[in-house]
Amino acid sequence: MPAAAVLFDLDDTLLWDERSVEEAFAATCQAAADAVDVDEHELLLAVREEARLLYESYETFEFTKLIGINPYEGLWANFTAGEQPEFRKLQELAPTYRKASWTNALAKLGITNDELAGALAEQFAAERRKRPYVYEETFEVLKSLQGRVKLLLLTNGSPDLQQEKLDGVPDLVPYFDHIVISGSFGKGKPDPSIFTHALGLMEISPEEAVMVGDKLTTDIKGGNAAGLTTVWVNRTQRPKDPEIVPDYEVKNLNELHEILKSL
């Protein structure tokens, strides 16, 4: 059946979020190395680990898994939006979490410096905010599809943070007929219900829709469960998962054109 709609994931599918995060960590850890006797590479590994462990220790962790909010997003998110009470808990926790992640990472390397930890927490958030990267082919592909099929953006995350990412690339939003953010809906990918909700907005059946995303465990697993045709964007040759098999695999979004022609 010809495709009537294409659903796109946002982070690391249209926006190069991984690059933004890596560069923000690198710049912040370099600032720490300039301030005290610490190896920036060791600090980078330490803060990633300490942030993850601390994030998983909070009572909000199960909710963040449900919505699809990762620890490194927590290092710059404010969680000011979202109707669920867990968002208010996250909003309250965020400043403490940001600083404690850097405090614990420095301590792991033998450094106790409360003032520096606070400064690094603020710098990381600022560094991440000024790095909104878009993949080279993103706009070309969206422009070619606009008007030919319905376009929907389906992204996991906190409503205010995902909106902030979109605000950083304002030319992206006008291409989409609908934008669905898991934090606003109440559940995230791979839960089939968020895909069903998206299809309902466009008034189409699963057989008419194509899901395009970079994560097997959310985009592809959920798309498969909901009955959509799935396209896995695997730019960096990540390993396959025999239990989560996409209908198609591409290295570049431009490969979508041939796939859509074949449907």
ZIQUI-V8273 format. One record per residue. N is the residue number from 1. RES is the residue in three letters. PHI is phi in degrees with one decimal (none if undefined). OMEGA is omega in radians with two decimals (* if undefined). D_LAST is the distance of its C-alpha to the last C-alpha in whole Angstrom. Layout:
[[N	RES	PHI	OMEGA	D_LAST] [N	RES	PHI	OMEGA	D_LAST]]
//
This chain:
[[1	MET	none	3.13	6] [2	PRO	-60.1	-3.14	5] [3	ALA	-73.9	3.06	7] [4	ALA	-99.2	-3.10	10] [5	ALA	-152.7	3.03	12] [6	VAL	-123.6	3.09	12] [7	LEU	-101.5	-3.14	15] [8	PHE	-111.9	2.86	17] [9	ASP	-71.7	-3.12	20] [10	LEU	-99.5	-3.00	23] [11	ASP	-71.2	3.13	26] [12	ASP	64.5	2.94	25] [13	THR	-118.5	3.05	21] [14	LEU	-103.5	3.07	22] [15	LEU	-98.5	3.14	26] [16	TRP	-89.2	-3.04	28] [17	ASP	-67.3	-3.12	30] [18	GLU	-59.1	3.10	31] [19	ARG	-64.4	3.13	33] [20	SER	-59.1	-3.11	34] [21	VAL	-67.7	-3.11	36] [22	GLU	-61.8	-3.14	37] [23	GLU	-68.8	3.11	39] [24	ALA	-65.5	3.07	40] [25	PHE	-61.8	-3.09	42] [26	ALA	-61.6	-3.13	43] [27	ALA	-65.6	-3.12	45] [28	THR	-70.5	3.12	46] [29	CYS	-68.4	3.07	48] [30	GLN	-66.3	3.09	49] [31	ALA	-62.4	3.10	51] [32	ALA	-64.5	-3.14	52] [33	ALA	-65.2	3.09	53] [34	ASP	-72.7	-3.06	55] [35	ALA	-92.2	-3.10	57] [36	VAL	-139.4	-3.12	58] [37	ASP	-82.1	3.12	58] [38	VAL	-143.7	3.10	55] [39	ASP	-81.5	-3.05	52] [40	GLU	-63.9	3.14	49] [41	HIS	-71.9	3.08	47] [42	GLU	-65.5	3.12	49] [43	LEU	-66.3	3.11	48] [44	LEU	-59.5	3.12	45] [45	LEU	-65.3	-3.10	44] [46	ALA	-66.9	-3.08	47] [47	VAL	-70.6	3.06	45] [48	ARG	-61.4	-3.11	42] [49	GLU	-70.4	-3.10	43] [50	GLU	-66.7	3.10	46] [51	ALA	-63.5	-3.13	43] [52	ARG	-64.9	-3.13	41] [53	LEU	-62.6	-3.14	44] [54	LEU	-65.9	3.14	46] [55	TYR	-57.7	-3.11	42] [56	GLU	-74.1	-3.12	42] [57	SER	-82.7	-3.08	46] [58	TYR	-80.7	3.11	45] [59	GLU	-67.0	3.13	45] [60	THR	-82.2	-3.00	42] [61	PHE	-60.5	-3.12	40] [62	GLU	-62.0	3.10	38] [63	PHE	-66.3	3.14	37] [64	THR	-64.9	3.05	36] [65	LYS	-66.9	3.14	34] [66	LEU	-61.6	-3.10	32] [67	ILE	-83.7	-3.13	31] [68	GLY	91.1	3.12	30] [69	ILE	-116.2	-3.06	33] [70	ASN	-91.1	-3.06	34] [71	PRO	-58.3	-3.06	38] [72	TYR	-76.7	2.97	38] [73	GLU	-68.4	3.10	36] [74	GLY	-62.9	-3.14	39] [75	LEU	-77.3	3.07	41] [76	TRP	-139.3	3.12	41] [77	ALA	-81.2	3.07	39] [78	ASN	-106.6	3.10	42] [79	PHE	57.0	-3.11	40] [80	THR	-86.4	-3.13	42] [81	ALA	-116.5	-3.12	39] [82	GLY	100.6	-3.04	37] [83	GLU	-84.5	-3.07	39] [84	GLN	-67.8	-3.13	39] [85	PRO	-60.1	3.12	43] [86	GLU	-62.6	3.10	42] [87	PHE	-66.3	3.10	41] [88	ARG	-70.1	3.07	44] [89	LYS	-65.6	3.11	45] [90	LEU	-65.4	3.11	43] [91	GLN	-60.9	3.13	44] [92	GLU	-70.9	-3.10	48] [93	LEU	-75.0	-2.92	47] [94	ALA	-51.4	-3.11	45] [95	PRO	-61.3	3.12	48] [96	THR	-65.5	-3.14	50] [97	TYR	-61.4	-3.11	47] [98	ARG	-61.0	-3.10	46] [99	LYS	-70.9	-3.09	50] [100	ALA	-64.2	3.12	50] [101	SER	-60.8	3.12	47] [102	TRP	-75.7	3.08	49] [103	THR	-58.9	-3.11	53] [104	ASN	-67.5	3.14	52] [105	ALA	-65.9	3.10	50] [106	LEU	-63.4	-3.14	53] [107	ALA	-61.7	3.12	55] [108	LYS	-60.7	3.14	54] [109	LEU	-100.6	3.03	55] [110	GLY	85.1	-3.10	58] [111	ILE	-118.0	3.03	58] [112	THR	-111.9	-3.09	59] [113	ASN	-154.5	-3.06	59] [114	ASP	-62.8	-3.12	58] [115	GLU	-65.5	3.12	58] [116	LEU	-64.6	3.13	56] [117	ALA	-58.3	3.11	53] [118	GLY	-63.7	3.13	53] [119	ALA	-66.4	3.13	52] [120	LEU	-66.5	3.11	50] [121	ALA	-60.7	3.12	48] [122	GLU	-69.1	-3.11	48] [123	GLN	-67.3	3.14	47] [124	PHE	-58.3	-3.14	44] [125	ALA	-59.9	3.14	43] [126	ALA	-68.4	3.14	44] [127	GLU	-63.6	3.14	42] [128	ARG	-67.0	-3.09	39] [129	ARG	-67.4	-3.09	39] [130	LYS	-92.3	-3.11	39] [131	ARG	-126.7	3.05	36] [132	PRO	-87.9	-3.11	33] [133	TYR	-98.9	3.09	31] [134	VAL	-118.1	3.09	27] [135	TYR	-63.6	-3.02	25] [136	GLU	-56.1	-3.04	25] [137	GLU	-93.6	-3.01	22] [138	THR	-54.5	-3.06	21] [139	PHE	-68.3	3.11	23] [140	GLU	-60.5	-3.12	21] [141	VAL	-68.7	-3.14	17] [142	LEU	-62.4	3.13	18] [143	LYS	-63.1	-3.13	20] [144	SER	-70.8	-3.11	17] [145	LEU	-89.6	-3.09	15] [146	GLN	-60.0	-3.12	18] [147	GLY	92.1	3.11	18] [148	ARG	-90.7	3.09	14] [149	VAL	-138.0	3.02	13] [150	LYS	-73.4	-3.13	15] [151	LEU	-122.0	3.14	17] [152	LEU	-133.9	3.08	19] [153	LEU	-97.3	-3.08	21] [154	LEU	-122.3	-3.00	21] [155	THR	-127.7	3.00	24] [156	ASN	-80.9	3.02	27] [157	GLY	141.6	3.07	31] [158	SER	-70.8	-3.08	34] [159	PRO	-56.1	-3.09	33] [160	ASP	-71.9	-3.12	36] [161	LEU	-71.9	3.13	35] [162	GLN	-66.2	3.08	31] [163	GLN	-66.6	3.11	32] [164	GLU	-64.3	3.08	35] [165	LYS	-62.1	3.13	32] [166	LEU	-68.0	3.10	30] [167	ASP	-63.7	3.12	33] [168	GLY	-72.0	3.10	34] [169	VAL	-131.8	-2.98	31] [170	PRO	-62.0	-3.14	31] [171	ASP	-72.5	-3.07	29] [172	LEU	-78.1	-2.99	26] [173	VAL	-58.9	-3.06	26] [174	PRO	-61.2	3.13	26] [175	TYR	-73.9	-2.97	22] [176	PHE	-102.2	3.05	21] [177	ASP	-74.4	3.13	22] [178	HIS	-146.3	3.03	23] [179	ILE	-128.7	-3.14	24] [180	VAL	-118.5	3.12	25] [181	ILE	-112.2	-3.03	27] [182	SER	-56.8	-3.13	28] [183	GLY	-63.5	3.08	32] [184	SER	-82.9	-3.12	32] [185	PHE	-75.3	3.13	30] [186	GLY	116.3	3.05	32] [187	LYS	-144.2	-3.12	29] [188	GLY	-114.1	2.99	27] [189	LYS	-58.9	0.34	24] [190	PRO	-97.2	-3.13	24] [191	ASP	-58.1	-3.08	25] [192	PRO	-59.9	-3.06	22] [193	SER	-64.7	-3.13	24] [194	ILE	-73.0	3.06	24] [195	PHE	-71.7	3.10	20] [196	THR	-61.2	3.08	21] [197	HIS	-61.0	3.14	23] [198	ALA	-62.8	3.13	20] [199	LEU	-64.3	3.11	18] [200	GLY	-63.6	3.11	21] [201	LEU	-61.8	-3.11	22] [202	MET	-93.9	3.12	19] [203	GLU	56.7	3.10	19] [204	ILE	-133.3	3.11	16] [205	SER	-91.1	3.11	15] [206	PRO	-57.3	-3.10	13] [207	GLU	-66.6	-3.13	10] [208	GLU	-95.0	-2.99	9] [209	ALA	-118.2	3.09	10] [210	VAL	-120.7	3.09	10] [211	MET	-102.7	-3.12	13] [212	VAL	-118.3	-3.14	14] [213	GLY	-163.1	-3.04	18] [214	ASP	-97.5	-3.05	21] [215	LYS	-109.4	3.11	22] [216	LEU	-61.7	-2.99	21] [217	THR	-74.8	3.13	24] [218	THR	-120.1	-3.06	23] [219	ASP	-64.7	-3.04	19] [220	ILE	-80.4	3.11	18] [221	LYS	-59.2	-3.14	20] [222	GLY	-68.4	3.11	20] [223	GLY	-61.4	3.10	16] [224	ASN	-61.3	-3.10	16] [225	ALA	-63.2	-3.12	19] [226	ALA	-87.1	3.06	18] [227	GLY	89.8	3.13	15] [228	LEU	-87.2	2.91	12] [229	THR	-74.7	-3.03	9] [230	THR	-114.1	3.11	12] [231	VAL	-126.2	-3.13	12] [232	TRP	-92.4	3.09	16] [233	VAL	-89.1	-3.06	18] [234	ASN	-118.6	-3.06	21] [235	ARG	-73.8	-2.97	23] [236	THR	-115.3	3.08	26] [237	GLN	55.8	3.05	25] [238	ARG	-68.7	-3.08	26] [239	PRO	-66.0	3.09	26] [240	LYS	-76.1	3.08	23] [241	ASP	-124.1	-3.09	24] [242	PRO	-61.7	-3.13	24] [243	GLU	-93.6	3.12	24] [244	ILE	-130.2	-3.00	21] [245	VAL	-113.2	3.10	18] [246	PRO	-75.1	3.05	15] [247	ASP	-70.3	3.14	11] [248	TYR	-141.4	3.05	11] [249	GLU	-129.4	-3.13	15] [250	VAL	-131.7	3.04	16] [251	LYS	-100.5	-3.05	19] [252	ASN	-145.8	-3.11	18] [253	LEU	-61.9	3.12	16] [254	ASN	-61.3	3.12	16] [255	GLU	-69.8	3.12	13] [256	LEU	-61.8	-3.05	11] [257	HIS	-57.7	-3.14	10] [258	GLU	-67.7	3.12	9] [259	ILE	-63.4	-3.12	7] [260	LEU	-64.5	3.10	5] [261	LYS	-64.7	-3.06	6] [262	SER	-80.5	-3.06	4] [263	LEU	-79.0	*	0]]
//
